[in-house]
Amino acid sequence: MASRKHQQTSLEQAGMEKHPFHSATLKLEEVPAVSKLRLHSLMDHPLRGSHSYSPGAETGSSSGDDPAILCLRPREWLLLSESIPAQRLQQQIEELVDSAQSATLDASDGLALFRLAGPGAPWLLSKLSCLDFLAGRKYGRHCARTKMGHIAVIVHYHQPRGDQFVFDLIFDRSLASYLWLLVTESAGHADELAKTYGDLK
């Protein structure tokens, strides 16, 4: 078994080669070692005292950069960080909440994250789910929960490190190979749609 320091990614664990996928209008890659912390609370605003975190109370909102804080539903958030270790992030949050009213759960080992970029990305996601990701871009960064091929997926639309907007797909890591194949095998149609209809607003 790999040590925690060199833990296999979800794709490596599934026996798949770990490298980005490219098509004419898409780029898909797995982003490993992302801290994923769930926060549940009986309060709309669970963090106390002086801090730099700003969890929104509106379902679908996304605030902060690292960690990003996604409001999945009333009084439930998902914190994502590519630089802060999960244990340290959890300690920081637990120092700010009332343990009688709120609970945290490190979900890093149970969830995987794929990053989808390019003009074909919203076409592909709209094809795979029941949501209109093309229209959703006008709202800026946000998150949504949906299903793709019967897989529950959290989609996070944001700008990592201020770069171009991307769609992060967060899901149960045991389904990584299935979702990877679903996305890559659907890429050709997304390329056609993006080339034919362009970047519709």
N, C-alpha and C positions, 0 to 999 in steps of 0.2 A: 504493500500500500504506500502511496506517495505521502511524504511528510506534509504537515499542514502548510509549511513554508512553500512547498513546491506542489501543492495540490493540483490535480488534473482539472482542466476546464470541463464543462459539461459535454462538449463535443469530443474531447480526448477520452473522457470516461465512456462515451458511447462507441468508441473505436473509430471515430471519424478524424480525418486530417484537419488540423486547425490552420486555416488560412482564409483570407477574405474572398468573398464571391463577387465577381464583377459581371455586369451585363451592359448593354448599350446605355441604359439610363439609371442603373442601380449599383449600389455597393452595399454588401451585407457582411458584417463581421461580428464575432463574439467579443464582448468586452469582459475580460476575466477580473477576478479579485475586486469586485465592487461590493462595498458594504451595503447591506440592505436591512434596515431596521424598521419594524412595525411598532407603531405607537397607538394604543387604544386608550380611550379616556371616557369618563363620565362627564367631562367638562368640555365646553366649546373651545376654551383657551387654556390648555393644561400646563403651559410652561410658566414658571414663576421667576421673579427676580430679574436681574440684569443679564441679558444674553443677546447674541446676534442672530438667533433663530427667529423665523417669522412664519409659522405654519398657518396657512389660510384655513378658514372655516367653511368655505364654499366647496362643495363636491366638484372635483375636476380641476381645481386650482393647483398651480405649481409655483412655489416660491423658493428663493435661494438658489445658489449655484453649486456649492460643495460644502455641506450636503444640499441637494435639492430635496424639497419637502412636498410630497404629493398628497393632496387630500382625496382619499379614495371614496369616502362616504362620511356622513356626519360623525365626528369624533373618532375617526380612524385615519391615520397618516402612514405613509411609507417614506422613509428617509434614505437617500442614495448618496454614497460618496465614493469617488475614485481615489481619494488620497488619505482619508481618515480610517484607520483600522476599525473593524466592527466593534471590538471590545471597548476601545476608547470612546467611540461615538456613543455606545450604549451607556457608558459611565457618565458621559457629559449630560445626556438627556435625563438619566435617572436622578442626577443631582438637582434637576430643575422641576421635577414633577412631584406631586403628592402621591406616594405609593398606595394610599388608600383609595385614590380616585383614578389612577392611571397605571398602565402596565406596558412594558416594552418587551419585544421579542426579537432576537437576532435571527433573521431569516436568510442570512447570506449563503449558507450551505444548501438551502432548499430551493433557491431561485437562481435562474440564469438570466443573462441580459444579452440580447442581440441588438446591434445598432444598424439601422437602415437609413441610407442617404441617397440623394439624387432625385431628379425630376420625376422619375417613375415611381418613387416611394409612395406618395399618397394614392396613386392609381392602384398600386398593388394592394395596399392595405384596405382600400375601399372594396376591392374585388373579394378579398378574403373575409371581410367582416360585414356587419350591417350598418356601419357608421360611414359618414361622408368626410373622409380625411382631407379632401381637397378644400371643401368649404371651411373645415375646422382651422386651417392655417391662419385665417384672418383674425382669430382670437389670440394669436401669439402663443407663448408657451402655456401648455396645459396638459392634463392627463385624462385618460378615459379607460374604462374597463369594458372589454368585449370578448368575443370568442372567435377563434380562427381555426377552422377544421375541428371543432369541438374542444379546442384547448382554450382555457381561460387565460387571457393575456391582458396585462396592463400596458397601455401605450403612452409613452411620455414624449411629447413634442417640445424640444428645447434647443438651446445653443450651447453645447459644451465648450467651455473656455472661450466663449464669445465668438466661436467659429460659425459655420453655416448651420442652419436648422437641420436637425435629424429626428428620426423617430426611434426611440428605444423601446424594445419589446421585452417585458419582464414576465416570466412564466415559470412553471414548475420545471426544474432542471432535468427531471427524469424524461421529459418529453422533448428534449433539445434536438435530437436527431430527426424526429418526426416534423417538428416545426421548421427546421432548417430545410428539409427536403420539400415541404409544402411551399415555402417562400421561393426557393430557387427554381423549382419546377413551374412556378406561376410567373416567373420573371419575364418570359418572352411575351406574354400577353400584355403585361404592364408596359413593356418597351413599346409595343405597337400603339397602345392607347396614348402614351406620352408623346410619341412622335406624331400621331395623327391629330390629336386635339390640343397639344401644347400645354402650356402652363395656365390653365383656366383659373380665373379668380372667383 
